[in-house]
Amino acid sequence: MDWTVYDARSGRPVHRLTTSGTAERDSGVPQGDIALMEDAFADAAGRLAADPGFRAAVARGGPAASAGLVDAAPNDVRLPAEAARAAGPLSLQPPSPSPDPAGRAGRAQVRVGDGRESGIGLVIGTADGQSLLLTLAAGAAATLPVSPAAGVTLAGTVEARDPASGLALVRVPARLTGLAVRTGPARVGEPVTALTRGGEAETPGIVGSLREDPRSGTLLIQADLEGVQAGAGEPLLDRDGLLLGIAAPGRDRTARGVPGLVPYLPVAGALRRMEVTVFAADPLPRTAKAPPGATPLRRHTAPAYPDDES
């Protein structure tokens, strides 16, 4: 587990630590995997609590406080409300390309929010060792629950918003599987793949057109995908397996009533408006082999945030 302690007033990290936890049970129990995960998490948290640097960072008047790092009781150590708003440009470190982009895209999807307000989040990389995801389900909340797996809930913090598309960038205090993003614009006629049902279904198609959304004035990628019913927040990949677009909300799913055209929000434009700089991803190793049934990747280089991307 990767842990970061923040100063409750400045929002700056004052201590970082990585701990591990183990667990075992002598007999089987219902939902045993979840129980083991919870026990291992508790073990890792106990090792955090025993760390001298952590204890100093959260102890009022302790060594860390005398060093000017933090002056807060343990219960006061939290992300400040202002940290939920982007204070300036943010740098994103994307994950390395995968030889199985569809499988990676399925694992990069997480559940964001509670109940009826929940939706899909797509992990797109890291910043300062923590995962960043894009979602349409943030609403006006500054913080919201993120569930990367059954029985696991993390506290997500909104770092930036793009009012034009409705997308929000959310920081999660964990290292999650991510999907590399495409920083160049979509091109009419280029091949794409839509992933639906949590990444279980793949539908190939092409970019049918690029049109302005009359409601927001932003560009929409209209993908020609026969028979696809994309849920809001589901990914559209280019032929290299990079995230090109995110399915628009329900009210926009039918593109001008043309059957087969599914509207997607361009990811590159949203990140540019949120002042997010995307570092170049590490190249796919030449020795990497795709799993059986995976589509081989074709590499290309696209300019970052060209002027014709909205």
C-alpha positions in Angstrom: 0.0 0.0 0.0 1.3 3.5 -0.9 0.4 6.1 1.8 0.7 9.9 1.7 0.0 12.2 4.6 -1.0 15.8 3.8 -0.8 19.0 5.7 -4.5 19.8 6.5 -3.8 23.5 6.0 -1.5 23.8 3.0 -2.5 20.5 1.2 1.2 19.6 0.7 2.4 16.0 1.3 4.5 15.7 4.5 5.2 12.0 4.7 5.1 9.1 2.2 5.5 5.4 3.0 4.8 2.0 1.4 3.8 -0.9 3.6 2.6 -4.4 2.8 0.1 -6.6 4.6 -0.5 -10.3 4.7 -3.4 -12.5 5.9 -4.4 -16.1 6.1 -7.3 -18.1 7.4 -7.4 -21.7 8.6 -10.8 -22.5 7.1 -13.0 -21.3 4.3 -15.7 -18.6 5.0 -18.3 -17.0 2.8 -16.7 -14.2 0.7 -13.3 -15.4 1.9 -11.4 -13.4 -0.7 -12.9 -10.1 0.6 -12.2 -11.1 4.2 -8.6 -11.9 3.4 -8.2 -8.6 1.5 -9.6 -6.7 4.5 -7.3 -8.5 6.9 -4.3 -7.8 4.7 -5.3 -4.1 4.4 -5.6 -3.9 8.2 -2.2 -5.4 8.6 -0.7 -2.8 6.1 -2.5 0.0 8.0 -1.1 -1.3 11.3 2.5 -1.1 9.9 1.7 2.4 8.8 0.6 3.3 12.3 3.8 1.9 13.8 6.1 3.9 11.4 8.0 6.5 13.4 7.8 9.0 10.6 4.1 8.7 10.3 3.6 9.0 14.0 5.7 12.2 14.0 3.8 13.7 11.1 0.4 13.4 12.8 1.4 14.0 16.4 0.6 17.5 17.7 3.8 19.0 18.9 5.8 15.9 17.6 9.1 16.0 15.8 7.5 16.6 12.4 5.6 19.6 13.8 8.8 21.1 15.3 10.4 20.7 11.8 7.6 22.8 10.4 6.0 20.0 8.4 2.6 19.6 10.1 0.7 20.7 13.2 -2.4 18.6 13.4 -3.9 15.8 15.5 -4.3 12.5 13.7 -8.1 13.0 13.1 -7.3 16.4 11.5 -5.0 15.0 8.8 -7.1 15.1 5.6 -7.2 16.8 2.2 -8.4 20.4 2.6 -11.5 21.4 0.7 -9.6 23.7 -1.6 -7.5 20.7 -2.8 -10.7 19.6 -4.6 -10.2 22.4 -7.1 -7.3 22.5 -9.5 -4.8 25.1 -8.4 -3.0 25.2 -11.7 -1.6 23.0 -14.5 -1.4 19.4 -13.7 1.1 16.8 -15.1 -0.2 13.4 -16.0 2.1 10.3 -16.3 0.3 7.9 -18.5 0.7 4.1 -18.2 2.8 2.2 -20.7 1.0 0.9 -23.7 -0.4 -2.6 -23.4 -0.2 -5.5 -25.9 -3.8 -6.2 -24.9 -5.5 -2.7 -24.9 -9.0 -4.0 -24.6 -8.2 -6.1 -21.5 -6.4 -3.1 -20.0 -9.3 -0.8 -20.8 -11.7 -3.2 -19.0 -9.5 -3.2 -15.9 -9.1 0.6 -16.0 -12.8 1.1 -15.5 -14.0 1.8 -11.9 -17.3 2.6 -10.2 -17.6 6.3 -9.1 -20.3 7.7 -6.8 -23.1 6.1 -4.8 -26.4 4.6 -5.8 -28.3 6.3 -8.7 -25.6 8.9 -8.9 -22.9 6.4 -9.6 -21.2 6.0 -13.0 -18.0 4.9 -14.8 -14.6 6.3 -14.2 -11.6 5.6 -16.5 -8.1 5.6 -14.9 -5.8 7.4 -17.3 -2.5 7.6 -15.4 -0.9 9.0 -12.2 0.3 12.2 -10.7 2.6 12.3 -7.6 2.2 8.5 -7.3 -1.6 8.6 -7.1 -4.1 7.6 -9.8 -6.1 10.0 -11.9 -9.4 9.1 -13.6 -11.9 10.8 -15.8 -15.6 10.6 -15.1 -19.0 12.1 -15.9 -20.4 11.1 -12.5 -18.7 13.6 -10.3 -21.6 16.2 -10.3 -20.8 19.1 -8.1 -19.1 17.1 -5.4 -15.6 17.9 -4.2 -15.0 14.4 -3.0 -16.7 11.1 -3.9 -16.3 7.4 -3.4 -14.4 5.3 -5.9 -14.7 1.5 -6.0 -12.0 -0.2 -8.0 -13.2 -3.7 -6.9 -16.1 -5.3 -5.0 -15.8 -4.4 -1.3 -13.2 -1.8 -1.8 -14.0 1.9 -1.6 -11.5 4.8 -1.8 -12.0 8.5 -1.3 -11.6 10.4 -4.6 -10.9 14.1 -4.8 -11.9 16.3 -7.8 -8.8 18.0 -9.1 -10.3 19.8 -12.1 -13.5 20.0 -14.2 -14.3 20.7 -17.8 -17.8 22.3 -17.9 -18.0 22.1 -21.7 -17.9 18.3 -21.7 -19.1 17.6 -18.1 -15.9 15.5 -17.4 -14.1 15.8 -14.1 -10.6 14.7 -13.2 -10.5 12.8 -10.0 -7.5 11.8 -7.9 -7.5 8.5 -6.0 -4.9 7.6 -3.3 -4.0 4.3 -4.9 -2.1 2.9 -7.9 -4.7 1.5 -10.2 -4.5 -0.1 -13.7 -4.7 2.8 -16.2 -5.3 3.3 -19.9 -3.0 5.5 -22.0 -4.7 8.5 -23.6 -4.4 9.8 -27.2 -3.2 13.4 -27.3 -3.9 13.9 -31.0 -7.2 14.7 -32.6 -9.6 12.1 -34.1 -9.6 11.8 -37.9 -12.6 11.0 -40.0 -12.4 7.5 -41.4 -9.8 6.2 -38.9 -10.5 2.8 -37.3 -11.7 2.7 -33.7 -13.0 0.1 -31.2 -15.9 0.7 -28.7 -15.8 -1.2 -25.4 -19.1 -1.8 -23.6 -20.4 -3.9 -20.7 -17.3 -3.3 -18.6 -14.9 -4.1 -21.4 -16.4 -7.5 -22.1 -17.8 -6.5 -25.5 -15.7 -5.0 -28.3 -17.1 -3.5 -31.5 -14.9 -2.2 -34.3 -15.9 0.8 -36.4 -14.6 4.0 -37.8 -14.9 7.7 -37.0 -17.9 8.7 -39.1 -17.8 12.5 -38.5 -16.6 15.2 -36.2 -19.4 17.7 -35.4 -20.0 20.5 -32.9 -22.4 19.8 -30.0 -25.2 22.4 -30.3 -25.6 22.5 -26.6 -22.0 23.1 -25.5 -20.2 24.1 -28.6 -17.6 21.4 -28.1 -16.5 18.8 -30.7 -18.2 15.4 -30.7 -16.6 12.3 -32.2 -19.4 10.5 -34.0 -18.3 6.9 -34.3 -19.9 4.6 -36.9 -20.6 1.5 -34.7 -23.3 -0.9 -35.9 -25.6 -2.0 -33.1 -23.7 -0.4 -30.2 -25.5 1.0 -27.2 -22.7 2.8 -25.3 -23.3 3.7 -21.7 -22.2 7.2 -20.6 -18.5 7.1 -19.7 -17.5 4.0 -21.7 -14.3 4.2 -23.7 -13.6 4.5 -27.4 -10.1 3.3 -28.4 -8.0 4.1 -31.5 -6.3 1.4 -33.4 -3.3 1.6 -31.1 -5.4 1.0 -28.0 -5.2 4.6 -26.8 -8.2 6.3 -25.2 -9.7 8.6 -27.9 -13.1 9.4 -26.5 -15.6 8.8 -23.7 -19.3 8.0 -24.5 -21.4 11.1 -24.1 -24.3 11.2 -21.5 -27.6 9.6 -22.3 -29.3 12.6 -23.7 -26.6 12.8 -26.4 -26.2 9.1 -27.3 -28.3 9.4 -30.5 -26.3 11.6 -32.9 -28.8 13.7 -34.8 -31.0 10.6 -35.1 -28.6 8.8 -37.5 -28.6 5.0 -36.8 -25.2 3.6 -35.9 -23.5 6.9 -35.0 -22.5 7.0 -31.4 -21.3 10.4 -29.9 -18.1 10.4 -27.8 -16.4 13.3 -26.0 -12.8 13.8 -27.2 -10.5 13.2 -24.2 -7.6 15.3 -25.6 -9.7 18.4 -25.8 -11.1 18.0 -22.2 -7.6 17.5 -20.8 -6.3 20.6 -22.6 -9.1 22.7 -21.2 -8.4 21.4 -17.7 -4.7 22.4 -18.2 -3.4 18.8 -17.9 -0.1 18.1 -19.5 0.3 14.5 -20.6 3.9 13.2 -20.5 4.9 10.8 -23.3 4.2 7.1 -22.4 7.0 4.6 -22.3 7.1 2.7 -25.6 5.7 -0.8 -25.8 8.6 -3.3 -25.3 9.6 -5.0 -28.4 9.6 -8.3 -26.6 6.0 -7.9 -25.3 3.6 -10.5 -26.7 -0.1 -10.1 -26.9 -2.3 -12.6 -25.1 -4.2 -15.1 -27.4 -7.0 -13.4 -29.2 -5.7 -9.8 -28.6 -5.5 -7.5 -31.6 -1.9 -6.5 -32.5 -1.1 -2.9 -32.0 0.2 -0.4 -34.6 2.2 2.4 -33.2 2.0 6.0 -34.3 3.0 9.4 -32.9 0.5 12.2 -32.7 1.1 15.9 -31.8 0.0 16.9 -28.3 -3.1 19.1 -28.3 -3.1 20.4 -31.9 -5.0 23.6 -32.6 -7.8 21.8 -34.4 -8.9 19.8 -31.4 -11.9 21.3 -29.4 
